[in-house]
Amino acid sequence: MARPGNRESPDSTSPRWRPIVPHDDNLLQDGETRAIYVGSTGDVVAIDERGVEVTFKNAQAGSSLPIRTARVKATGTTAGFLVGLF
């Protein structure tokens, strides 16, 4: 929760984070991410606000994908221990 008088900008740090459980149909429970932390190396399949599906190939463990997405698909996602930064 932001402190009074401290507005969050689109590029501010993430005040919330949650594990991501990829699913082919369901949206992320907390809404759109600011970024996704990748815990173990693999592919991440994300869908943008227009419904365009993109595979981020070979996302490295310990890296963050600076993407805004509300859905990470199970099919094709092989990276593990994903954490959504909201």
PyMOL Python script that loads the backbone (N, CA, C, O; Angstrom):
from pymol import cmd

cmd.read_pdbstr("""\
ATOM      1  N   MET A   1       0.842  -1.175   0.000  1.00  0.00           N
ATOM      2  CA  MET A   1       0.000   0.000   0.000  1.00  0.00           C
ATOM      3  C   MET A   1       0.889   1.241   0.000  1.00  0.00           C
ATOM      4  O   MET A   1       1.823   1.343   0.796  1.00  0.00           O
ATOM      5  N   ALA A   2       0.603   2.160  -0.872  1.00  0.00           N
ATOM      6  CA  ALA A   2       1.375   3.393  -0.954  1.00  0.00           C
ATOM      7  C   ALA A   2       1.062   4.289   0.241  1.00  0.00           C
ATOM      8  O   ALA A   2      -0.074   4.345   0.712  1.00  0.00           O
ATOM      9  N   ARG A   3       2.075   4.977   0.716  1.00  0.00           N
ATOM     10  CA  ARG A   3       1.872   5.924   1.814  1.00  0.00           C
ATOM     11  C   ARG A   3       1.133   7.152   1.295  1.00  0.00           C
ATOM     12  O   ARG A   3       1.239   7.487   0.115  1.00  0.00           O
ATOM     13  N   PRO A   4       0.386   7.826   2.170  1.00  0.00           N
ATOM     14  CA  PRO A   4      -0.290   9.045   1.739  1.00  0.00           C
ATOM     15  C   PRO A   4       0.714  10.029   1.146  1.00  0.00           C
ATOM     16  O   PRO A   4       1.793  10.240   1.699  1.00  0.00           O
ATOM     17  N   GLY A   5       0.351  10.619   0.028  1.00  0.00           N
ATOM     18  CA  GLY A   5       1.225  11.584  -0.618  1.00  0.00           C
ATOM     19  C   GLY A   5       2.343  10.954  -1.429  1.00  0.00           C
ATOM     20  O   GLY A   5       3.166  11.665  -2.006  1.00  0.00           O
ATOM     21  N   ASN A   6       2.385   9.622  -1.481  1.00  0.00           N
ATOM     22  CA  ASN A   6       3.437   8.921  -2.215  1.00  0.00           C
ATOM     23  C   ASN A   6       2.786   8.132  -3.345  1.00  0.00           C
ATOM     24  O   ASN A   6       2.461   6.956  -3.181  1.00  0.00           O
ATOM     25  N   ARG A   7       2.599   8.775  -4.479  1.00  0.00           N
ATOM     26  CA  ARG A   7       1.916   8.127  -5.597  1.00  0.00           C
ATOM     27  C   ARG A   7       2.856   7.179  -6.325  1.00  0.00           C
ATOM     28  O   ARG A   7       4.046   7.446  -6.485  1.00  0.00           O
ATOM     29  N   GLU A   8       2.286   6.067  -6.758  1.00  0.00           N
ATOM     30  CA  GLU A   8       3.053   5.107  -7.548  1.00  0.00           C
ATOM     31  C   GLU A   8       3.053   5.538  -8.996  1.00  0.00           C
ATOM     32  O   GLU A   8       2.001   5.829  -9.565  1.00  0.00           O
ATOM     33  N   SER A   9       4.224   5.580  -9.592  1.00  0.00           N
ATOM     34  CA  SER A   9       4.324   5.851 -11.012  1.00  0.00           C
ATOM     35  C   SER A   9       4.534   4.524 -11.726  1.00  0.00           C
ATOM     36  O   SER A   9       4.892   3.538 -11.082  1.00  0.00           O
ATOM     37  N   PRO A  10       4.322   4.469 -13.044  1.00  0.00           N
ATOM     38  CA  PRO A  10       4.490   3.209 -13.779  1.00  0.00           C
ATOM     39  C   PRO A  10       5.886   2.613 -13.641  1.00  0.00           C
ATOM     40  O   PRO A  10       6.056   1.403 -13.794  1.00  0.00           O
ATOM     41  N   ASP A  11       6.884   3.441 -13.355  1.00  0.00           N
ATOM     42  CA  ASP A  11       8.254   2.924 -13.248  1.00  0.00           C
ATOM     43  C   ASP A  11       8.748   2.825 -11.810  1.00  0.00           C
ATOM     44  O   ASP A  11       9.935   2.587 -11.584  1.00  0.00           O
ATOM     45  N   SER A  12       7.857   3.003 -10.831  1.00  0.00           N
ATOM     46  CA  SER A  12       8.271   2.867  -9.438  1.00  0.00           C
ATOM     47  C   SER A  12       8.465   1.391  -9.093  1.00  0.00           C
ATOM     48  O   SER A  12       8.036   0.508  -9.836  1.00  0.00           O
ATOM     49  N   THR A  13       9.105   1.140  -7.976  1.00  0.00           N
ATOM     50  CA  THR A  13       9.319  -0.240  -7.562  1.00  0.00           C
ATOM     51  C   THR A  13       7.977  -0.904  -7.261  1.00  0.00           C
ATOM     52  O   THR A  13       6.969  -0.226  -7.060  1.00  0.00           O
ATOM     53  N   SER A  14       7.977  -2.214  -7.234  1.00  0.00           N
ATOM     54  CA  SER A  14       6.743  -2.972  -7.054  1.00  0.00           C
ATOM     55  C   SER A  14       6.420  -3.131  -5.578  1.00  0.00           C
ATOM     56  O   SER A  14       7.225  -3.679  -4.825  1.00  0.00           O
ATOM     57  N   PRO A  15       5.253  -2.660  -5.153  1.00  0.00           N
ATOM     58  CA  PRO A  15       4.887  -2.775  -3.750  1.00  0.00           C
ATOM     59  C   PRO A  15       4.333  -4.152  -3.375  1.00  0.00           C
ATOM     60  O   PRO A  15       4.242  -4.485  -2.193  1.00  0.00           O
ATOM     61  N   ARG A  16       3.963  -4.953  -4.383  1.00  0.00           N
ATOM     62  CA  ARG A  16       3.390  -6.275  -4.132  1.00  0.00           C
ATOM     63  C   ARG A  16       4.038  -7.293  -5.051  1.00  0.00           C
ATOM     64  O   ARG A  16       4.484  -6.949  -6.146  1.00  0.00           O
ATOM     65  N   TRP A  17       4.093  -8.534  -4.617  1.00  0.00           N
ATOM     66  CA  TRP A  17       4.596  -9.629  -5.452  1.00  0.00           C
ATOM     67  C   TRP A  17       3.894 -10.910  -5.028  1.00  0.00           C
ATOM     68  O   TRP A  17       3.546 -11.095  -3.862  1.00  0.00           O
ATOM     69  N   ARG A  18       3.698 -11.777  -5.994  1.00  0.00           N
ATOM     70  CA  ARG A  18       2.997 -13.045  -5.755  1.00  0.00           C
ATOM     71  C   ARG A  18       3.570 -14.110  -6.682  1.00  0.00           C
ATOM     72  O   ARG A  18       3.994 -13.806  -7.797  1.00  0.00           O
ATOM     73  N   PRO A  19       3.583 -15.364  -6.218  1.00  0.00           N
ATOM     74  CA  PRO A  19       3.974 -16.449  -7.130  1.00  0.00           C
ATOM     75  C   PRO A  19       2.996 -16.492  -8.308  1.00  0.00           C
ATOM     76  O   PRO A  19       1.801 -16.246  -8.146  1.00  0.00           O
ATOM     77  N   ILE A  20       3.509 -16.801  -9.469  1.00  0.00           N
ATOM     78  CA  ILE A  20       2.674 -16.966 -10.655  1.00  0.00           C
ATOM     79  C   ILE A  20       2.499 -18.447 -10.924  1.00  0.00           C
ATOM     80  O   ILE A  20       3.474 -19.191 -11.027  1.00  0.00           O
ATOM     81  N   VAL A  21       1.246 -18.871 -11.036  1.00  0.00           N
ATOM     82  CA  VAL A  21       0.920 -20.227 -11.452  1.00  0.00           C
ATOM     83  C   VAL A  21       0.393 -20.112 -12.878  1.00  0.00           C
ATOM     84  O   VAL A  21      -0.746 -19.696 -13.087  1.00  0.00           O
ATOM     85  N   PRO A  22       1.222 -20.482 -13.869  1.00  0.00           N
ATOM     86  CA  PRO A  22       0.773 -20.357 -15.261  1.00  0.00           C
ATOM     87  C   PRO A  22      -0.512 -21.148 -15.508  1.00  0.00           C
ATOM     88  O   PRO A  22      -0.704 -22.239 -14.973  1.00  0.00           O
ATOM     89  N   HIS A  23      -1.382 -20.568 -16.331  1.00  0.00           N
ATOM     90  CA  HIS A  23      -2.652 -21.203 -16.667  1.00  0.00           C
ATOM     91  C   HIS A  23      -3.025 -20.754 -18.075  1.00  0.00           C
ATOM     92  O   HIS A  23      -2.829 -19.590 -18.425  1.00  0.00           O
ATOM     93  N   ASP A  24      -3.551 -21.649 -18.872  1.00  0.00           N
ATOM     94  CA  ASP A  24      -3.858 -21.311 -20.259  1.00  0.00           C
ATOM     95  C   ASP A  24      -5.027 -20.339 -20.418  1.00  0.00           C
ATOM     96  O   ASP A  24      -5.092 -19.625 -21.419  1.00  0.00           O
ATOM     97  N   ASP A  25      -5.934 -20.297 -19.473  1.00  0.00           N
ATOM     98  CA  ASP A  25      -7.131 -19.473 -19.626  1.00  0.00           C
ATOM     99  C   ASP A  25      -7.291 -18.374 -18.575  1.00  0.00           C
ATOM    100  O   ASP A  25      -7.783 -17.290 -18.889  1.00  0.00           O
ATOM    101  N   ASN A  26      -6.885 -18.639 -17.344  1.00  0.00           N
ATOM    102  CA  ASN A  26      -7.141 -17.700 -16.261  1.00  0.00           C
ATOM    103  C   ASN A  26      -6.179 -16.519 -16.258  1.00  0.00           C
ATOM    104  O   ASN A  26      -4.993 -16.653 -16.559  1.00  0.00           O
ATOM    105  N   LEU A  27      -6.729 -15.354 -15.907  1.00  0.00           N
ATOM    106  CA  LEU A  27      -5.907 -14.168 -15.697  1.00  0.00           C
ATOM    107  C   LEU A  27      -5.222 -14.266 -14.345  1.00  0.00           C
ATOM    108  O   LEU A  27      -5.678 -14.996 -13.464  1.00  0.00           O
ATOM    109  N   LEU A  28      -4.133 -13.535 -14.179  1.00  0.00           N
ATOM    110  CA  LEU A  28      -3.452 -13.497 -12.885  1.00  0.00           C
ATOM    111  C   LEU A  28      -4.376 -12.854 -11.864  1.00  0.00           C
ATOM    112  O   LEU A  28      -5.042 -11.861 -12.159  1.00  0.00           O
ATOM    113  N   GLN A  29      -4.415 -13.415 -10.676  1.00  0.00           N
ATOM    114  CA  GLN A  29      -5.328 -12.979  -9.629  1.00  0.00           C
ATOM    115  C   GLN A  29      -5.110 -11.515  -9.237  1.00  0.00           C
ATOM    116  O   GLN A  29      -6.069 -10.811  -8.920  1.00  0.00           O
ATOM    117  N   ASP A  30      -3.865 -11.056  -9.257  1.00  0.00           N
ATOM    118  CA  ASP A  30      -3.563  -9.696  -8.812  1.00  0.00           C
ATOM    119  C   ASP A  30      -3.544  -8.671  -9.939  1.00  0.00           C
ATOM    120  O   ASP A  30      -3.125  -7.532  -9.730  1.00  0.00           O
ATOM    121  N   GLY A  31      -3.987  -9.055 -11.119  1.00  0.00           N
ATOM    122  CA  GLY A  31      -4.019  -8.123 -12.232  1.00  0.00           C
ATOM    123  C   GLY A  31      -2.750  -8.170 -13.063  1.00  0.00           C
ATOM    124  O   GLY A  31      -2.086  -9.203 -13.155  1.00  0.00           O
ATOM    125  N   GLU A  32      -2.426  -7.044 -13.662  1.00  0.00           N
ATOM    126  CA  GLU A  32      -1.291  -6.960 -14.583  1.00  0.00           C
ATOM    127  C   GLU A  32       0.034  -6.778 -13.840  1.00  0.00           C
ATOM    128  O   GLU A  32       0.126  -5.992 -12.897  1.00  0.00           O
ATOM    129  N   THR A  33       1.044  -7.506 -14.272  1.00  0.00           N
ATOM    130  CA  THR A  33       2.366  -7.394 -13.660  1.00  0.00           C
ATOM    131  C   THR A  33       3.078  -6.130 -14.125  1.00  0.00           C
ATOM    132  O   THR A  33       2.719  -5.540 -15.144  1.00  0.00           O
ATOM    133  N   ARG A  34       4.094  -5.723 -13.362  1.00  0.00           N
ATOM    134  CA  ARG A  34       5.058  -4.702 -13.792  1.00  0.00           C
ATOM    135  C   ARG A  34       6.277  -5.416 -14.365  1.00  0.00           C
ATOM    136  O   ARG A  34       6.970  -4.904 -15.244  1.00  0.00           O
ATOM    137  N   ALA A  35       6.514  -6.618 -13.837  1.00  0.00           N
ATOM    138  CA  ALA A  35       7.638  -7.444 -14.278  1.00  0.00           C
ATOM    139  C   ALA A  35       7.409  -8.860 -13.757  1.00  0.00           C
ATOM    140  O   ALA A  35       6.558  -9.095 -12.898  1.00  0.00           O
ATOM    141  N   ILE A  36       8.191  -9.802 -14.298  1.00  0.00           N
ATOM    142  CA  ILE A  36       8.151 -11.188 -13.830  1.00  0.00           C
ATOM    143  C   ILE A  36       9.572 -11.609 -13.492  1.00  0.00           C
ATOM    144  O   ILE A  36      10.471 -11.529 -14.329  1.00  0.00           O
ATOM    145  N   TYR A  37       9.766 -12.061 -12.248  1.00  0.00           N
ATOM    146  CA  TYR A  37      11.045 -12.618 -11.831  1.00  0.00           C
ATOM    147  C   TYR A  37      11.065 -14.085 -12.238  1.00  0.00           C
ATOM    148  O   TYR A  37      10.085 -14.799 -12.029  1.00  0.00           O
ATOM    149  N   VAL A  38      12.174 -14.541 -12.819  1.00  0.00           N
ATOM    150  CA  VAL A  38      12.322 -15.926 -13.273  1.00  0.00           C
ATOM    151  C   VAL A  38      13.234 -16.657 -12.292  1.00  0.00           C
ATOM    152  O   VAL A  38      14.402 -16.300 -12.141  1.00  0.00           O
ATOM    153  N   GLY A  39      12.700 -17.675 -11.627  1.00  0.00           N
ATOM    154  CA  GLY A  39      13.473 -18.412 -10.633  1.00  0.00           C
ATOM    155  C   GLY A  39      14.327 -19.516 -11.215  1.00  0.00           C
ATOM    156  O   GLY A  39      15.426 -19.769 -10.724  1.00  0.00           O
ATOM    157  N   SER A  40      13.842 -20.184 -12.258  1.00  0.00           N
ATOM    158  CA  SER A  40      14.651 -21.206 -12.923  1.00  0.00           C
ATOM    159  C   SER A  40      14.499 -21.049 -14.437  1.00  0.00           C
ATOM    160  O   SER A  40      13.420 -20.740 -14.942  1.00  0.00           O
ATOM    161  N   THR A  41      15.596 -21.268 -15.137  1.00  0.00           N
ATOM    162  CA  THR A  41      15.698 -21.021 -16.572  1.00  0.00           C
ATOM    163  C   THR A  41      14.664 -21.794 -17.383  1.00  0.00           C
ATOM    164  O   THR A  41      14.375 -22.955 -17.094  1.00  0.00           O
ATOM    165  N   GLY A  42      14.112 -21.138 -18.400  1.00  0.00           N
ATOM    166  CA  GLY A  42      13.173 -21.771 -19.319  1.00  0.00           C
ATOM    167  C   GLY A  42      12.433 -20.722 -20.120  1.00  0.00           C
ATOM    168  O   GLY A  42      12.793 -19.545 -20.111  1.00  0.00           O
ATOM    169  N   ASP A  43      11.404 -21.157 -20.808  1.00  0.00           N
ATOM    170  CA  ASP A  43      10.589 -20.263 -21.632  1.00  0.00           C
ATOM    171  C   ASP A  43       9.409 -19.736 -20.820  1.00  0.00           C
ATOM    172  O   ASP A  43       8.879 -20.426 -19.949  1.00  0.00           O
ATOM    173  N   VAL A  44       9.008 -18.494 -21.122  1.00  0.00           N
ATOM    174  CA  VAL A  44       7.834 -17.893 -20.505  1.00  0.00           C
ATOM    175  C   VAL A  44       6.904 -17.446 -21.631  1.00  0.00           C
ATOM    176  O   VAL A  44       7.295 -16.652 -22.486  1.00  0.00           O
ATOM    177  N   VAL A  45       5.683 -17.952 -21.628  1.00  0.00           N
ATOM    178  CA  VAL A  45       4.698 -17.585 -22.640  1.00  0.00           C
ATOM    179  C   VAL A  45       3.708 -16.618 -21.999  1.00  0.00           C
ATOM    180  O   VAL A  45       2.951 -16.990 -21.102  1.00  0.00           O
ATOM    181  N   ALA A  46       3.727 -15.372 -22.472  1.00  0.00           N
ATOM    182  CA  ALA A  46       2.857 -14.325 -21.923  1.00  0.00           C
ATOM    183  C   ALA A  46       1.949 -13.784 -23.017  1.00  0.00           C
ATOM    184  O   ALA A  46       2.255 -13.870 -24.207  1.00  0.00           O
ATOM    185  N   ILE A  47       0.826 -13.223 -22.584  1.00  0.00           N
ATOM    186  CA  ILE A  47      -0.140 -12.644 -23.513  1.00  0.00           C
ATOM    187  C   ILE A  47      -0.335 -11.184 -23.142  1.00  0.00           C
ATOM    188  O   ILE A  47      -0.573 -10.862 -21.978  1.00  0.00           O
ATOM    189  N   ASP A  48      -0.235 -10.290 -24.139  1.00  0.00           N
ATOM    190  CA  ASP A  48      -0.376  -8.866 -23.854  1.00  0.00           C
ATOM    191  C   ASP A  48      -1.837  -8.451 -23.843  1.00  0.00           C
ATOM    192  O   ASP A  48      -2.732  -9.270 -24.052  1.00  0.00           O
ATOM    193  N   GLU A  49      -2.065  -7.161 -23.594  1.00  0.00           N
ATOM    194  CA  GLU A  49      -3.438  -6.650 -23.447  1.00  0.00           C
ATOM    195  C   GLU A  49      -4.273  -6.779 -24.714  1.00  0.00           C
ATOM    196  O   GLU A  49      -5.502  -6.728 -24.649  1.00  0.00           O
ATOM    197  N   ARG A  50      -3.623  -6.945 -25.872  1.00  0.00           N
ATOM    198  CA  ARG A  50      -4.357  -7.117 -27.129  1.00  0.00           C
ATOM    199  C   ARG A  50      -4.579  -8.576 -27.477  1.00  0.00           C
ATOM    200  O   ARG A  50      -5.186  -8.889 -28.501  1.00  0.00           O
ATOM    201  N   GLY A  51      -4.087  -9.479 -26.621  1.00  0.00           N
ATOM    202  CA  GLY A  51      -4.250 -10.901 -26.865  1.00  0.00           C
ATOM    203  C   GLY A  51      -3.136 -11.525 -27.679  1.00  0.00           C
ATOM    204  O   GLY A  51      -3.255 -12.664 -28.131  1.00  0.00           O
ATOM    205  N   VAL A  52      -2.050 -10.784 -27.870  1.00  0.00           N
ATOM    206  CA  VAL A  52      -0.913 -11.296 -28.632  1.00  0.00           C
ATOM    207  C   VAL A  52      -0.046 -12.158 -27.711  1.00  0.00           C
ATOM    208  O   VAL A  52       0.388 -11.716 -26.648  1.00  0.00           O
ATOM    209  N   GLU A  53       0.192 -13.390 -28.141  1.00  0.00           N
ATOM    210  CA  GLU A  53       0.988 -14.351 -27.371  1.00  0.00           C
ATOM    211  C   GLU A  53       2.438 -14.293 -27.832  1.00  0.00           C
ATOM    212  O   GLU A  53       2.726 -14.341 -29.027  1.00  0.00           O
ATOM    213  N   VAL A  54       3.352 -14.188 -26.859  1.00  0.00           N
ATOM    214  CA  VAL A  54       4.782 -14.132 -27.165  1.00  0.00           C
ATOM    215  C   VAL A  54       5.512 -15.089 -26.232  1.00  0.00           C
ATOM    216  O   VAL A  54       5.212 -15.163 -25.040  1.00  0.00           O
ATOM    217  N   THR A  55       6.476 -15.821 -26.790  1.00  0.00           N
ATOM    218  CA  THR A  55       7.324 -16.695 -25.987  1.00  0.00           C
ATOM    219  C   THR A  55       8.662 -16.017 -25.760  1.00  0.00           C
ATOM    220  O   THR A  55       9.365 -15.680 -26.713  1.00  0.00           O
ATOM    221  N   PHE A  56       9.011 -15.819 -24.501  1.00  0.00           N
ATOM    222  CA  PHE A  56      10.324 -15.306 -24.128  1.00  0.00           C
ATOM    223  C   PHE A  56      11.209 -16.538 -23.936  1.00  0.00           C
ATOM    224  O   PHE A  56      11.173 -17.196 -22.896  1.00  0.00           O
ATOM    225  N   LYS A  57      12.007 -16.831 -24.970  1.00  0.00           N
ATOM    226  CA  LYS A  57      12.807 -18.047 -24.999  1.00  0.00           C
ATOM    227  C   LYS A  57      13.989 -17.946 -24.053  1.00  0.00           C
ATOM    228  O   LYS A  57      14.665 -16.920 -23.979  1.00  0.00           O
ATOM    229  N   ASN A  58      14.224 -19.034 -23.330  1.00  0.00           N
ATOM    230  CA  ASN A  58      15.423 -19.199 -22.512  1.00  0.00           C
ATOM    231  C   ASN A  58      15.623 -18.060 -21.507  1.00  0.00           C
ATOM    232  O   ASN A  58      16.735 -17.558 -21.342  1.00  0.00           O
ATOM    233  N   ALA A  59      14.551 -17.662 -20.845  1.00  0.00           N
ATOM    234  CA  ALA A  59      14.667 -16.652 -19.788  1.00  0.00           C
ATOM    235  C   ALA A  59      15.541 -17.243 -18.683  1.00  0.00           C
ATOM    236  O   ALA A  59      15.301 -18.355 -18.215  1.00  0.00           O
ATOM    237  N   GLN A  60      16.534 -16.500 -18.284  1.00  0.00           N
ATOM    238  CA  GLN A  60      17.549 -17.006 -17.363  1.00  0.00           C
ATOM    239  C   GLN A  60      17.124 -16.895 -15.901  1.00  0.00           C
ATOM    240  O   GLN A  60      16.473 -15.931 -15.500  1.00  0.00           O
ATOM    241  N   ALA A  61      17.504 -17.899 -15.116  1.00  0.00           N
ATOM    242  CA  ALA A  61      17.245 -17.893 -13.680  1.00  0.00           C
ATOM    243  C   ALA A  61      17.866 -16.648 -13.059  1.00  0.00           C
ATOM    244  O   ALA A  61      19.004 -16.292 -13.367  1.00  0.00           O
ATOM    245  N   GLY A  62      17.120 -15.999 -12.195  1.00  0.00           N
ATOM    246  CA  GLY A  62      17.603 -14.807 -11.521  1.00  0.00           C
ATOM    247  C   GLY A  62      17.360 -13.519 -12.292  1.00  0.00           C
ATOM    248  O   GLY A  62      17.705 -12.437 -11.817  1.00  0.00           O
ATOM    249  N   SER A  63      16.768 -13.625 -13.481  1.00  0.00           N
ATOM    250  CA  SER A  63      16.497 -12.420 -14.274  1.00  0.00           C
ATOM    251  C   SER A  63      15.050 -11.986 -14.078  1.00  0.00           C
ATOM    252  O   SER A  63      14.226 -12.719 -13.531  1.00  0.00           O
ATOM    253  N   SER A  64      14.769 -10.776 -14.541  1.00  0.00           N
ATOM    254  CA  SER A  64      13.397 -10.265 -14.532  1.00  0.00           C
ATOM    255  C   SER A  64      13.017  -9.855 -15.937  1.00  0.00           C
ATOM    256  O   SER A  64      13.800  -9.229 -16.651  1.00  0.00           O
ATOM    257  N   LEU A  65      11.810 -10.214 -16.325  1.00  0.00           N
ATOM    258  CA  LEU A  65      11.253  -9.769 -17.601  1.00  0.00           C
ATOM    259  C   LEU A  65      10.453  -8.506 -17.314  1.00  0.00           C
ATOM    260  O   LEU A  65       9.462  -8.578 -16.587  1.00  0.00           O
ATOM    261  N   PRO A  66      10.836  -7.357 -17.852  1.00  0.00           N
ATOM    262  CA  PRO A  66      10.131  -6.101 -17.566  1.00  0.00           C
ATOM    263  C   PRO A  66       8.882  -5.960 -18.442  1.00  0.00           C
ATOM    264  O   PRO A  66       8.799  -5.074 -19.293  1.00  0.00           O
ATOM    265  N   ILE A  67       7.922  -6.845 -18.216  1.00  0.00           N
ATOM    266  CA  ILE A  67       6.723  -6.857 -19.058  1.00  0.00           C
ATOM    267  C   ILE A  67       5.464  -6.710 -18.217  1.00  0.00           C
ATOM    268  O   ILE A  67       5.404  -7.132 -17.062  1.00  0.00           O
ATOM    269  N   ARG A  68       4.468  -6.101 -18.830  1.00  0.00           N
ATOM    270  CA  ARG A  68       3.144  -5.995 -18.216  1.00  0.00           C
ATOM    271  C   ARG A  68       2.257  -7.027 -18.890  1.00  0.00           C
ATOM    272  O   ARG A  68       2.005  -6.968 -20.094  1.00  0.00           O
ATOM    273  N   THR A  69       1.793  -7.970 -18.091  1.00  0.00           N
ATOM    274  CA  THR A  69       0.906  -9.008 -18.606  1.00  0.00           C
ATOM    275  C   THR A  69      -0.054  -9.424 -17.507  1.00  0.00           C
ATOM    276  O   THR A  69       0.264  -9.344 -16.320  1.00  0.00           O
ATOM    277  N   ALA A  70      -1.228  -9.867 -17.914  1.00  0.00           N
ATOM    278  CA  ALA A  70      -2.211 -10.364 -16.960  1.00  0.00           C
ATOM    279  C   ALA A  70      -2.396 -11.864 -17.098  1.00  0.00           C
ATOM    280  O   ALA A  70      -3.206 -12.467 -16.395  1.00  0.00           O
ATOM    281  N   ARG A  71      -1.616 -12.480 -18.035  1.00  0.00           N
ATOM    282  CA  ARG A  71      -1.743 -13.931 -18.209  1.00  0.00           C
ATOM    283  C   ARG A  71      -0.421 -14.532 -18.638  1.00  0.00           C
ATOM    284  O   ARG A  71       0.231 -14.044 -19.561  1.00  0.00           O
ATOM    285  N   VAL A  72      -0.032 -15.601 -17.952  1.00  0.00           N
ATOM    286  CA  VAL A  72       1.123 -16.420 -18.322  1.00  0.00           C
ATOM    287  C   VAL A  72       0.582 -17.816 -18.590  1.00  0.00           C
ATOM    288  O   VAL A  72       0.004 -18.451 -17.708  1.00  0.00           O
ATOM    289  N   LYS A  73       0.774 -18.282 -19.804  1.00  0.00           N
ATOM    290  CA  LYS A  73       0.213 -19.576 -20.195  1.00  0.00           C
ATOM    291  C   LYS A  73       1.019 -20.743 -19.630  1.00  0.00           C
ATOM    292  O   LYS A  73       2.241 -20.669 -19.499  1.00  0.00           O
ATOM    293  N   ALA A  74       0.312 -21.817 -19.302  1.00  0.00           N
ATOM    294  CA  ALA A  74       0.958 -23.049 -18.852  1.00  0.00           C
ATOM    295  C   ALA A  74       1.589 -23.768 -20.044  1.00  0.00           C
ATOM    296  O   ALA A  74       2.705 -24.281 -19.959  1.00  0.00           O
ATOM    297  N   THR A  75       0.851 -23.795 -21.159  1.00  0.00           N
ATOM    298  CA  THR A  75       1.357 -24.463 -22.358  1.00  0.00           C
ATOM    299  C   THR A  75       2.545 -23.686 -22.902  1.00  0.00           C
ATOM    300  O   THR A  75       2.409 -22.525 -23.288  1.00  0.00           O
ATOM    301  N   GLY A  76       3.691 -24.313 -22.932  1.00  0.00           N
ATOM    302  CA  GLY A  76       4.893 -23.698 -23.464  1.00  0.00           C
ATOM    303  C   GLY A  76       5.777 -23.028 -22.433  1.00  0.00           C
ATOM    304  O   GLY A  76       6.950 -22.774 -22.704  1.00  0.00           O
ATOM    305  N   THR A  77       5.239 -22.733 -21.245  1.00  0.00           N
ATOM    306  CA  THR A  77       6.058 -22.134 -20.199  1.00  0.00           C
ATOM    307  C   THR A  77       6.819 -23.234 -19.476  1.00  0.00           C
ATOM    308  O   THR A  77       6.229 -24.113 -18.848  1.00  0.00           O
ATOM    309  N   THR A  78       8.147 -23.168 -19.579  1.00  0.00           N
ATOM    310  CA  THR A  78       9.001 -24.177 -18.936  1.00  0.00           C
ATOM    311  C   THR A  78       9.836 -23.571 -17.811  1.00  0.00           C
ATOM    312  O   THR A  78      10.413 -24.305 -17.009  1.00  0.00           O
ATOM    313  N   ALA A  79       9.908 -22.246 -17.742  1.00  0.00           N
ATOM    314  CA  ALA A  79      10.624 -21.593 -16.646  1.00  0.00           C
ATOM    315  C   ALA A  79       9.841 -21.855 -15.367  1.00  0.00           C
ATOM    316  O   ALA A  79       8.623 -22.035 -15.403  1.00  0.00           O
ATOM    317  N   GLY A  80      10.536 -21.876 -14.250  1.00  0.00           N
ATOM    318  CA  GLY A  80       9.873 -22.174 -12.995  1.00  0.00           C
ATOM    319  C   GLY A  80      10.087 -21.101 -11.942  1.00  0.00           C
ATOM    320  O   GLY A  80      10.891 -20.183 -12.100  1.00  0.00           O
ATOM    321  N   PHE A  81       9.339 -21.255 -10.867  1.00  0.00           N
ATOM    322  CA  PHE A  81       9.438 -20.352  -9.719  1.00  0.00           C
ATOM    323  C   PHE A  81       9.260 -18.900 -10.161  1.00  0.00           C
ATOM    324  O   PHE A  81      10.040 -18.025  -9.787  1.00  0.00           O
ATOM    325  N   LEU A  82       8.221 -18.659 -10.964  1.00  0.00           N
ATOM    326  CA  LEU A  82       7.935 -17.317 -11.462  1.00  0.00           C
ATOM    327  C   LEU A  82       7.245 -16.498 -10.371  1.00  0.00           C
ATOM    328  O   LEU A  82       6.373 -16.988  -9.655  1.00  0.00           O
ATOM    329  N   VAL A  83       7.664 -15.237 -10.270  1.00  0.00           N
ATOM    330  CA  VAL A  83       7.071 -14.329  -9.291  1.00  0.00           C
ATOM    331  C   VAL A  83       6.635 -13.075 -10.028  1.00  0.00           C
ATOM    332  O   VAL A  83       7.435 -12.438 -10.713  1.00  0.00           O
ATOM    333  N   GLY A  84       5.365 -12.723  -9.886  1.00  0.00           N
ATOM    334  CA  GLY A  84       4.851 -11.493 -10.494  1.00  0.00           C
ATOM    335  C   GLY A  84       5.113 -10.321  -9.584  1.00  0.00           C
ATOM    336  O   GLY A  84       4.807 -10.376  -8.393  1.00  0.00           O
ATOM    337  N   LEU A  85       5.678  -9.260 -10.130  1.00  0.00           N
ATOM    338  CA  LEU A  85       5.880  -8.007  -9.411  1.00  0.00           C
ATOM    339  C   LEU A  85       4.780  -7.066  -9.866  1.00  0.00           C
ATOM    340  O   LEU A  85       4.688  -6.727 -11.046  1.00  0.00           O
ATOM    341  N   PHE A  86       3.950  -6.648  -8.927  1.00  0.00           N
ATOM    342  CA  PHE A  86       2.751  -5.865  -9.257  1.00  0.00           C
ATOM    343  C   PHE A  86       2.844  -4.449  -8.751  1.00  0.00           C
ATOM    344  O   PHE A  86       1.917  -3.662  -8.946  1.00  0.00           O
TER     345      PHE A  86
END
""", "prot")
cmd.dss("prot")
cmd.show_as("cartoon", "prot")
cmd.util.cbc("prot")
cmd.orient("prot")
